[in-house]
């Protein structure tokens, strides 16, 4: 899995959780679904930081997609 290339900045806490999820997927760990839930929760906290379109892009890539 590769990180989604973005043309906007995301909060540090979200960046860290995405990094952890990417490592988890690439190492074929069984906790990927936990990282997906964490990222979903992170995105729910980004109302004032990211636009709705940016949140949807990230949610579609990291949460809705099956790894």
Phi and psi restraints in degrees (range 20) as a CNS / XPLOR table:
assign (resid 1 and name C) (resid 2 and name N)
       (resid 2 and name CA) (resid 2 and name C) 1.0 -112.3 20.0 2
assign (resid 2 and name N) (resid 2 and name CA)
       (resid 2 and name C) (resid 3 and name N) 1.0 149.1 20.0 2
assign (resid 2 and name C) (resid 3 and name N)
       (resid 3 and name CA) (resid 3 and name C) 1.0 -66.5 20.0 2
assign (resid 3 and name N) (resid 3 and name CA)
       (resid 3 and name C) (resid 4 and name N) 1.0 145.9 20.0 2
assign (resid 3 and name C) (resid 4 and name N)
       (resid 4 and name CA) (resid 4 and name C) 1.0 -68.7 20.0 2
assign (resid 4 and name N) (resid 4 and name CA)
       (resid 4 and name C) (resid 5 and name N) 1.0 129.1 20.0 2
assign (resid 4 and name C) (resid 5 and name N)
       (resid 5 and name CA) (resid 5 and name C) 1.0 -76.8 20.0 2
assign (resid 5 and name N) (resid 5 and name CA)
       (resid 5 and name C) (resid 6 and name N) 1.0 127.9 20.0 2
assign (resid 5 and name C) (resid 6 and name N)
       (resid 6 and name CA) (resid 6 and name C) 1.0 -119.1 20.0 2
assign (resid 6 and name N) (resid 6 and name CA)
       (resid 6 and name C) (resid 7 and name N) 1.0 149.9 20.0 2
assign (resid 6 and name C) (resid 7 and name N)
       (resid 7 and name CA) (resid 7 and name C) 1.0 -107.9 20.0 2
assign (resid 7 and name N) (resid 7 and name CA)
       (resid 7 and name C) (resid 8 and name N) 1.0 22.9 20.0 2
assign (resid 7 and name C) (resid 8 and name N)
       (resid 8 and name CA) (resid 8 and name C) 1.0 -145.0 20.0 2
assign (resid 8 and name N) (resid 8 and name CA)
       (resid 8 and name C) (resid 9 and name N) 1.0 158.1 20.0 2
assign (resid 8 and name C) (resid 9 and name N)
       (resid 9 and name CA) (resid 9 and name C) 1.0 -86.4 20.0 2
assign (resid 9 and name N) (resid 9 and name CA)
       (resid 9 and name C) (resid 10 and name N) 1.0 148.6 20.0 2
assign (resid 9 and name C) (resid 10 and name N)
       (resid 10 and name CA) (resid 10 and name C) 1.0 -122.1 20.0 2
assign (resid 10 and name N) (resid 10 and name CA)
       (resid 10 and name C) (resid 11 and name N) 1.0 158.1 20.0 2
assign (resid 10 and name C) (resid 11 and name N)
       (resid 11 and name CA) (resid 11 and name C) 1.0 -60.2 20.0 2
assign (resid 11 and name N) (resid 11 and name CA)
       (resid 11 and name C) (resid 12 and name N) 1.0 149.7 20.0 2
assign (resid 11 and name C) (resid 12 and name N)
       (resid 12 and name CA) (resid 12 and name C) 1.0 -56.8 20.0 2
assign (resid 12 and name N) (resid 12 and name CA)
       (resid 12 and name C) (resid 13 and name N) 1.0 -42.3 20.0 2
assign (resid 12 and name C) (resid 13 and name N)
       (resid 13 and name CA) (resid 13 and name C) 1.0 -62.3 20.0 2
assign (resid 13 and name N) (resid 13 and name CA)
       (resid 13 and name C) (resid 14 and name N) 1.0 -35.7 20.0 2
assign (resid 13 and name C) (resid 14 and name N)
       (resid 14 and name CA) (resid 14 and name C) 1.0 -71.4 20.0 2
assign (resid 14 and name N) (resid 14 and name CA)
       (resid 14 and name C) (resid 15 and name N) 1.0 -42.1 20.0 2
assign (resid 14 and name C) (resid 15 and name N)
       (resid 15 and name CA) (resid 15 and name C) 1.0 -57.7 20.0 2
assign (resid 15 and name N) (resid 15 and name CA)
       (resid 15 and name C) (resid 16 and name N) 1.0 -44.8 20.0 2
assign (resid 15 and name C) (resid 16 and name N)
       (resid 16 and name CA) (resid 16 and name C) 1.0 -63.8 20.0 2
assign (resid 16 and name N) (resid 16 and name CA)
       (resid 16 and name C) (resid 17 and name N) 1.0 -41.8 20.0 2
assign (resid 16 and name C) (resid 17 and name N)
       (resid 17 and name CA) (resid 17 and name C) 1.0 -69.5 20.0 2
assign (resid 17 and name N) (resid 17 and name CA)
       (resid 17 and name C) (resid 18 and name N) 1.0 -35.3 20.0 2
assign (resid 17 and name C) (resid 18 and name N)
       (resid 18 and name CA) (resid 18 and name C) 1.0 -64.7 20.0 2
assign (resid 18 and name N) (resid 18 and name CA)
       (resid 18 and name C) (resid 19 and name N) 1.0 -43.9 20.0 2
assign (resid 18 and name C) (resid 19 and name N)
       (resid 19 and name CA) (resid 19 and name C) 1.0 -57.5 20.0 2
assign (resid 19 and name N) (resid 19 and name CA)
       (resid 19 and name C) (resid 20 and name N) 1.0 -43.8 20.0 2
assign (resid 19 and name C) (resid 20 and name N)
       (resid 20 and name CA) (resid 20 and name C) 1.0 -64.5 20.0 2
assign (resid 20 and name N) (resid 20 and name CA)
       (resid 20 and name C) (resid 21 and name N) 1.0 -39.3 20.0 2
assign (resid 20 and name C) (resid 21 and name N)
       (resid 21 and name CA) (resid 21 and name C) 1.0 -66.7 20.0 2
assign (resid 21 and name N) (resid 21 and name CA)
       (resid 21 and name C) (resid 22 and name N) 1.0 -43.3 20.0 2
assign (resid 21 and name C) (resid 22 and name N)
       (resid 22 and name CA) (resid 22 and name C) 1.0 -58.6 20.0 2
assign (resid 22 and name N) (resid 22 and name CA)
       (resid 22 and name C) (resid 23 and name N) 1.0 -45.6 20.0 2
assign (resid 22 and name C) (resid 23 and name N)
       (resid 23 and name CA) (resid 23 and name C) 1.0 -61.3 20.0 2
assign (resid 23 and name N) (resid 23 and name CA)
       (resid 23 and name C) (resid 24 and name N) 1.0 -42.1 20.0 2
assign (resid 23 and name C) (resid 24 and name N)
       (resid 24 and name CA) (resid 24 and name C) 1.0 -62.3 20.0 2
assign (resid 24 and name N) (resid 24 and name CA)
       (resid 24 and name C) (resid 25 and name N) 1.0 -45.3 20.0 2
assign (resid 24 and name C) (resid 25 and name N)
       (resid 25 and name CA) (resid 25 and name C) 1.0 -63.7 20.0 2
assign (resid 25 and name N) (resid 25 and name CA)
       (resid 25 and name C) (resid 26 and name N) 1.0 -47.0 20.0 2
assign (resid 25 and name C) (resid 26 and name N)
       (resid 26 and name CA) (resid 26 and name C) 1.0 -66.2 20.0 2
assign (resid 26 and name N) (resid 26 and name CA)
       (resid 26 and name C) (resid 27 and name N) 1.0 -27.0 20.0 2
assign (resid 26 and name C) (resid 27 and name N)
       (resid 27 and name CA) (resid 27 and name C) 1.0 -92.4 20.0 2
assign (resid 27 and name N) (resid 27 and name CA)
       (resid 27 and name C) (resid 28 and name N) 1.0 4.2 20.0 2
assign (resid 27 and name C) (resid 28 and name N)
       (resid 28 and name CA) (resid 28 and name C) 1.0 55.2 20.0 2
assign (resid 28 and name N) (resid 28 and name CA)
       (resid 28 and name C) (resid 29 and name N) 1.0 41.8 20.0 2
assign (resid 28 and name C) (resid 29 and name N)
       (resid 29 and name CA) (resid 29 and name C) 1.0 -79.5 20.0 2
assign (resid 29 and name N) (resid 29 and name CA)
       (resid 29 and name C) (resid 30 and name N) 1.0 157.3 20.0 2
assign (resid 29 and name C) (resid 30 and name N)
       (resid 30 and name CA) (resid 30 and name C) 1.0 -87.1 20.0 2
assign (resid 30 and name N) (resid 30 and name CA)
       (resid 30 and name C) (resid 31 and name N) 1.0 2.9 20.0 2
assign (resid 30 and name C) (resid 31 and name N)
       (resid 31 and name CA) (resid 31 and name C) 1.0 -102.3 20.0 2
assign (resid 31 and name N) (resid 31 and name CA)
       (resid 31 and name C) (resid 32 and name N) 1.0 16.7 20.0 2
assign (resid 31 and name C) (resid 32 and name N)
       (resid 32 and name CA) (resid 32 and name C) 1.0 -57.6 20.0 2
assign (resid 32 and name N) (resid 32 and name CA)
       (resid 32 and name C) (resid 33 and name N) 1.0 -40.4 20.0 2
assign (resid 32 and name C) (resid 33 and name N)
       (resid 33 and name CA) (resid 33 and name C) 1.0 -62.5 20.0 2
assign (resid 33 and name N) (resid 33 and name CA)
       (resid 33 and name C) (resid 34 and name N) 1.0 -31.8 20.0 2
assign (resid 33 and name C) (resid 34 and name N)
       (resid 34 and name CA) (resid 34 and name C) 1.0 -66.0 20.0 2
assign (resid 34 and name N) (resid 34 and name CA)
       (resid 34 and name C) (resid 35 and name N) 1.0 -41.7 20.0 2
assign (resid 34 and name C) (resid 35 and name N)
       (resid 35 and name CA) (resid 35 and name C) 1.0 -66.7 20.0 2
assign (resid 35 and name N) (resid 35 and name CA)
       (resid 35 and name C) (resid 36 and name N) 1.0 -36.5 20.0 2
assign (resid 35 and name C) (resid 36 and name N)
       (resid 36 and name CA) (resid 36 and name C) 1.0 -61.1 20.0 2
assign (resid 36 and name N) (resid 36 and name CA)
       (resid 36 and name C) (resid 37 and name N) 1.0 -43.9 20.0 2
assign (resid 36 and name C) (resid 37 and name N)
       (resid 37 and name CA) (resid 37 and name C) 1.0 -64.7 20.0 2
assign (resid 37 and name N) (resid 37 and name CA)
       (resid 37 and name C) (resid 38 and name N) 1.0 -39.2 20.0 2
assign (resid 37 and name C) (resid 38 and name N)
       (resid 38 and name CA) (resid 38 and name C) 1.0 -63.8 20.0 2
assign (resid 38 and name N) (resid 38 and name CA)
       (resid 38 and name C) (resid 39 and name N) 1.0 -44.3 20.0 2
assign (resid 38 and name C) (resid 39 and name N)
       (resid 39 and name CA) (resid 39 and name C) 1.0 -65.4 20.0 2
assign (resid 39 and name N) (resid 39 and name CA)
       (resid 39 and name C) (resid 40 and name N) 1.0 -38.8 20.0 2
assign (resid 39 and name C) (resid 40 and name N)
       (resid 40 and name CA) (resid 40 and name C) 1.0 -60.1 20.0 2
assign (resid 40 and name N) (resid 40 and name CA)
       (resid 40 and name C) (resid 41 and name N) 1.0 -44.8 20.0 2
assign (resid 40 and name C) (resid 41 and name N)
       (resid 41 and name CA) (resid 41 and name C) 1.0 -64.6 20.0 2
assign (resid 41 and name N) (resid 41 and name CA)
       (resid 41 and name C) (resid 42 and name N) 1.0 -41.4 20.0 2
assign (resid 41 and name C) (resid 42 and name N)
       (resid 42 and name CA) (resid 42 and name C) 1.0 -57.5 20.0 2
assign (resid 42 and name N) (resid 42 and name CA)
       (resid 42 and name C) (resid 43 and name N) 1.0 -45.6 20.0 2
assign (resid 42 and name C) (resid 43 and name N)
       (resid 43 and name CA) (resid 43 and name C) 1.0 -64.3 20.0 2
assign (resid 43 and name N) (resid 43 and name CA)
       (resid 43 and name C) (resid 44 and name N) 1.0 -32.5 20.0 2
assign (resid 43 and name C) (resid 44 and name N)
       (resid 44 and name CA) (resid 44 and name C) 1.0 -66.1 20.0 2
assign (resid 44 and name N) (resid 44 and name CA)
       (resid 44 and name C) (resid 45 and name N) 1.0 -17.8 20.0 2
assign (resid 44 and name C) (resid 45 and name N)
       (resid 45 and name CA) (resid 45 and name C) 1.0 -96.2 20.0 2
assign (resid 45 and name N) (resid 45 and name CA)
       (resid 45 and name C) (resid 46 and name N) 1.0 2.8 20.0 2
assign (resid 45 and name C) (resid 46 and name N)
       (resid 46 and name CA) (resid 46 and name C) 1.0 -102.1 20.0 2
assign (resid 46 and name N) (resid 46 and name CA)
       (resid 46 and name C) (resid 47 and name N) 1.0 17.9 20.0 2
assign (resid 46 and name C) (resid 47 and name N)
       (resid 47 and name CA) (resid 47 and name C) 1.0 -48.8 20.0 2
assign (resid 47 and name N) (resid 47 and name CA)
       (resid 47 and name C) (resid 48 and name N) 1.0 -49.8 20.0 2
assign (resid 47 and name C) (resid 48 and name N)
       (resid 48 and name CA) (resid 48 and name C) 1.0 -84.7 20.0 2
assign (resid 48 and name N) (resid 48 and name CA)
       (resid 48 and name C) (resid 49 and name N) 1.0 -10.7 20.0 2
assign (resid 48 and name C) (resid 49 and name N)
       (resid 49 and name CA) (resid 49 and name C) 1.0 -97.8 20.0 2
assign (resid 49 and name N) (resid 49 and name CA)
       (resid 49 and name C) (resid 50 and name N) 1.0 -39.1 20.0 2
assign (resid 49 and name C) (resid 50 and name N)
       (resid 50 and name CA) (resid 50 and name C) 1.0 -118.9 20.0 2
assign (resid 50 and name N) (resid 50 and name CA)
       (resid 50 and name C) (resid 51 and name N) 1.0 153.3 20.0 2
assign (resid 50 and name C) (resid 51 and name N)
       (resid 51 and name CA) (resid 51 and name C) 1.0 -76.4 20.0 2
assign (resid 51 and name N) (resid 51 and name CA)
       (resid 51 and name C) (resid 52 and name N) 1.0 164.5 20.0 2
assign (resid 51 and name C) (resid 52 and name N)
       (resid 52 and name CA) (resid 52 and name C) 1.0 -59.4 20.0 2
assign (resid 52 and name N) (resid 52 and name CA)
       (resid 52 and name C) (resid 53 and name N) 1.0 -37.5 20.0 2
assign (resid 52 and name C) (resid 53 and name N)
       (resid 53 and name CA) (resid 53 and name C) 1.0 -66.4 20.0 2
assign (resid 53 and name N) (resid 53 and name CA)
       (resid 53 and name C) (resid 54 and name N) 1.0 -40.9 20.0 2
assign (resid 53 and name C) (resid 54 and name N)
       (resid 54 and name CA) (resid 54 and name C) 1.0 -65.7 20.0 2
assign (resid 54 and name N) (resid 54 and name CA)
       (resid 54 and name C) (resid 55 and name N) 1.0 -42.4 20.0 2
assign (resid 54 and name C) (resid 55 and name N)
       (resid 55 and name CA) (resid 55 and name C) 1.0 -62.2 20.0 2
assign (resid 55 and name N) (resid 55 and name CA)
       (resid 55 and name C) (resid 56 and name N) 1.0 -43.3 20.0 2
assign (resid 55 and name C) (resid 56 and name N)
       (resid 56 and name CA) (resid 56 and name C) 1.0 -62.5 20.0 2
assign (resid 56 and name N) (resid 56 and name CA)
       (resid 56 and name C) (resid 57 and name N) 1.0 -43.0 20.0 2
assign (resid 56 and name C) (resid 57 and name N)
       (resid 57 and name CA) (resid 57 and name C) 1.0 -58.2 20.0 2
assign (resid 57 and name N) (resid 57 and name CA)
       (resid 57 and name C) (resid 58 and name N) 1.0 -49.0 20.0 2
assign (resid 57 and name C) (resid 58 and name N)
       (resid 58 and name CA) (resid 58 and name C) 1.0 -66.6 20.0 2
assign (resid 58 and name N) (resid 58 and name CA)
       (resid 58 and name C) (resid 59 and name N) 1.0 -42.6 20.0 2
assign (resid 58 and name C) (resid 59 and name N)
       (resid 59 and name CA) (resid 59 and name C) 1.0 -62.6 20.0 2
assign (resid 59 and name N) (resid 59 and name CA)
       (resid 59 and name C) (resid 60 and name N) 1.0 -44.2 20.0 2
assign (resid 59 and name C) (resid 60 and name N)
       (resid 60 and name CA) (resid 60 and name C) 1.0 -62.7 20.0 2
assign (resid 60 and name N) (resid 60 and name CA)
       (resid 60 and name C) (resid 61 and name N) 1.0 -37.5 20.0 2
assign (resid 60 and name C) (resid 61 and name N)
       (resid 61 and name CA) (resid 61 and name C) 1.0 -78.0 20.0 2
assign (resid 61 and name N) (resid 61 and name CA)
       (resid 61 and name C) (resid 62 and name N) 1.0 -46.3 20.0 2
assign (resid 61 and name C) (resid 62 and name N)
       (resid 62 and name CA) (resid 62 and name C) 1.0 -96.9 20.0 2
assign (resid 62 and name N) (resid 62 and name CA)
       (resid 62 and name C) (resid 63 and name N) 1.0 -23.0 20.0 2
assign (resid 62 and name C) (resid 63 and name N)
       (resid 63 and name CA) (resid 63 and name C) 1.0 -109.0 20.0 2
assign (resid 63 and name N) (resid 63 and name CA)
       (resid 63 and name C) (resid 64 and name N) 1.0 -49.3 20.0 2
assign (resid 63 and name C) (resid 64 and name N)
       (resid 64 and name CA) (resid 64 and name C) 1.0 -71.8 20.0 2
assign (resid 64 and name N) (resid 64 and name CA)
       (resid 64 and name C) (resid 65 and name N) 1.0 -35.9 20.0 2
assign (resid 64 and name C) (resid 65 and name N)
       (resid 65 and name CA) (resid 65 and name C) 1.0 -68.0 20.0 2
assign (resid 65 and name N) (resid 65 and name CA)
       (resid 65 and name C) (resid 66 and name N) 1.0 144.7 20.0 2
assign (resid 65 and name C) (resid 66 and name N)
       (resid 66 and name CA) (resid 66 and name C) 1.0 -97.9 20.0 2
assign (resid 66 and name N) (resid 66 and name CA)
       (resid 66 and name C) (resid 67 and name N) 1.0 132.8 20.0 2
